[in-house]
Amino acid sequence: MRKNILAILALTILLVPLLPFTRAGFNDTVTSYLSNTTVGACSPGPCRQLVATTGTADTTTKQTIPKNSAAANYLIKPDSTSSTTGTPSTTTPAGAGWVLNTDLNTGISAGTWTIDITVAASAAVDTANMWLTVWSCTSNSFTGCTFLFNIQDTSTNVLASTSATKYSYSSSQSFFSGVHYISIEFWLHVTATSHTAVTATETTNSAASDLIRPHVESVIGYVGSATSTLITNATSGNTGNGLLTISYISSSQHFVDNTVVYGGRSNCAVLSVTDSGGSTYTKLVSVSGSESIDMWGTTGRGSIASTSFTITVSSDCNIAGSQPLQWTVIASVAEYAGAIDTLGTTNTNSGVQADSGSGVTSDCPQTGQQTSQRDRFVCGFTVVNLPTAPVAGSGSVRASLNGNNVGWVVVADNQGGDTQSPIDVSIVSHDTGSVVSWGCIGIELRTY
């Protein structure tokens, strides 16, 4: 017999990180070289590409500094001899420089950006520093640009040597979101001239000049969710498998999770998960016990746009002899954008515990594999004897459905974001019962 509402049952999924996980073969930085390959239609230009491989050294990029001239900023124009001066801006690019000819359309992880450039002076008589500005542009032609950061050195004279000398500049930056075409402009900040005209020459198209930046990293975002309708029979009679349907409009190249709760009936099993678009689903993680739960999903970007989802369960999930047929299965679907792939599963847990009045806590610790603060944990769990829907304690409940005799199916995830580590997800449920059965599972979505 159920008690009066005297006790609060707290069911908490606590994800505690263990040791850091490093994926084999992963590089924390990406190197691009200042090449002599034309890109875009820059104005005034020219623009050249940032490329992944080196070529034959090129020394056709030059600036001419007249003798006895005033201090000025000389724009470095790739593969040109120029005496163009101007004022570096953080709002409008100068329209000449080097461009990564790939629309990344993603984030760049927090970390150190290093830019190397090799310079030689025709005579070591002037004084100049290297200034540079890094942009994210919506085209490969220095248009639609957003300022990322700049470096305006004041300590190193890049005209101090007549030998080609490599100068290195580094800047630690926070996470950049929504980066498109990375574009860099260089300026020779001349502070003192002499009675001799000087030509500065940069060496490009080789390891002499490059950009070393952090890896790309997306922000994983929750898109939407839905829960199942009543189950129907695939065939007539009590011996057929059951079909559970969910109506939901999903997009392509996302991660789609189907969390299925099927009670504790002997031999009851989820046989397959399909959708109307033809996505491929595999069982990612499951836990069996008095309350059994599966999580089936696509790869990180494996979804195909769909409008309906079908979960096929074995005939053993039917309560034999009941009319109409009763199935101990409920499910939900949840969609996430921005994941590269699944990194690993959390540990699973389940149990049956008595509530002595202070509530029951259930732990579902993850395996310590997160590689980024923007990785996201998606957790599914089930619990019975709850008259009201679970609410978020930490993180967000995305979908919940009360299956009555089979209990609740709930999908929750951590908040993610730039500053929050993927540490925990919790739900809190209020119950008037004295004994609770529960099960929890989870998957980690990685950003790179």
C-alpha positions, 0 to 999 in steps of 0.5 A: 500500500502506498504511503501518504506523501511523507518522504521525498525520494531523490534519484541522482545520476552523478557523473564523476570524472576519473582520469583524463582520456586521450584518443590515439592519433589525435593532434591538439594543434593544426599547422598551416603554411603561408603559401603562394597559391592564389585564393578568393578575389580579395580587394585590394589583394592579393590573397594566398592560401594557408595550406597543410603542406610545404613547397619550395621557398618563395621570396617574392613578398617584399615591402619597400621603405623609403629612406628618411621616411616617417613611421608607418605601418606597411601592409604585407601583400603576398607575392608582391612588392609593395609600399602600401601603408595604412592603419590596422583595424579591429573592425575592417580588414585591409583585404590582403593576406593569407586565408585558410580556404575551408569554411570550418563553420565550427568552433576553435578550442581554447589554446595557444595560437602561434604565428611564425614569419621569416623576414630579411632586411636589405640593410640592417639600419631601420627598426620595425615590429611585426603586427598581425590581425586574425579574422574569421570571414564568411568568404575566402576573400576577406569579406564578412569578417569578424575580428578574433585577435591581434598581436602588436609586438613592440619588442623585436626588431624584424629588420635587424638582420640581413639574413632570413630570420624566423620570428615567432609570435604566440597568443593564448585565446579562449574558445572561438565559436562559429569560425568560418574562413580563418584569415590573417593580415600582416603589417610591418610596423616601422618606427624608425628609418635611416638615410638608406632605403630598405626592402623587407623580404618575407620567405613563404611557401615553406616551413619558414612561415606558418600558423599553428592553432588549436583544433576545431571544436564544436558546441554540442547543442540539444535540438529536440525530443519526443516520446512514444505512442502506444505500441502495436503488433507487428503480427496478429495474436500474442506471438508477434513482435511489437512495434513502438512508434515515435513521431518526430522530425529530425535532421541529417548529420546529427546524433539521434538517441533512442532510449527504450525502457522495457521493464524486467520481463524475462527474455524481453528485448529490443530487436532493432531501431529504425527511422523513416530516413534510413539511419543506422542505429546500434545499441550503445549501452544497456542495463538489465535488472528489475528495470531494463533500459537500452540506449540506441543511437546513430554515430555522431553525425550519422542521422538521416532526416526522418519523420518517424522512428520505429522500435521493434521488441520481442514478443516476450515483452507482451503481457501474455493473455491480456486483452487487449495486448499490453506491452511493457515498453516505452521509449523516447527520442532525442536529437543533438547537433555538433557532435563529431562522434560518441566517445564512450559510455558511462558506467551503468547501474541499477538497484532496488532500494527502500526509502527510509524517509530521506530519499534514495540516491542512485549513482551512474559514474562515467568512465573519465573519458571527456576530452573537452569541457564541451563534450556532452553526456546524454543519460537515460534512466528508468524508475518506477512508482513515481506519481509525478514527473522527475525534474532536473537537479543538475543539467536538463531533463529533455524528455520523460514519459510515464509508462505506469506499470513499466515506470518512467523513461527519462532522457537528461543531459549536462548543460555543456557550454564554454565554461561548464565541465561535463561533470554531472547530471541529476534528476530529483523525483518525489514519491510516496512509495517505500521501494524504488527500482531504477536503472541508469545508462549514458553516452558521451558525445565528443566535440572533436 
